[in-house]
Amino acid sequence: MKDVLYLECPCTSFPRSFARDYKETYLYPPPSTIYGCLLSLVGEEVMTAHLGVRLAIGIIGNDPPISRIIRKQRSHKFVVGGEVRKRVEKYGEGVYPTSQFSKPNFQELLTDVRIAVKIDSSNDVGSVKLSERTAIALSSPSQILRFGGLSLGESWSMINGIRNYRETDGAIRWLVKDTRGLISLPVWINRTTGQGTFQRFSLGEFDSNCLVEIPKLQSISVNSAVKKSKRKRK
């Protein structure tokens, strides 16, 4: 299959949106995570630079095994209004004492993650499309400006590499949009409100339903308004 990327990560985690002390992981990489990884690949720091791009995600081989470890993690209480000022006055801007905000928790990890990604930039809002910038990054890396290691999921989850997919890499099971599917993954997370846009999937062969659009801001605000109106009616 043409225009498909192969990405391999030895160890990573895709924390579930509602996980708290026990950090569960999604079994499959969310579209929002893949989108962030591609932005990092091309050196793009503005998350909204390529809204409208459509991504298809496939799993190569069997489902990655899940391991459980215990590690120290930071936990911050979400505060608003006057509580923010009180916390800044007490601890300082961006300062969180380890004794009060860090504790050991269990976390799930995925190992030997191998995925395929297809990019459709026909609705991409960027002047230079994400598919074009990705092709440049892979063929002529000296033409892009980026920093740091390339991660998938959490920042410590460095990938082994990313390249064009080869038939010898193995068969691909694609995530297909399915309203009755048992796989629910975030497509976009609003960093201001913490609200997410989710999509249900099932695994199958590649077709047009595999392409998931990273929603434009206008559609995101409309969805949020609809949800608020429904809550008010209740």
Buried (B, 14 or more C-beta within 10 A) or exposed (E): EEEBBBBBBEBBBBBBBEBEEEBBBBBBBBBBBBBBBBBBBBEBEEBEBBBBBBBBBBBBBEEBEEEEEEEEBEEEEEEEEEEEEEBEEEEEEEEBEEEEBEEEBEBBBBEEBBBBBBBBBEBBBBEEBBBBBBBBBBEEEEEBEBEEEBBBBBEEBBBEEBEEBEEEBBEBBBBBBBEEBEBEBBBBBEEEEEBBBBBBBBBBEBEEBBBBBBBBEEBBEEBBEEEEEEEEEE
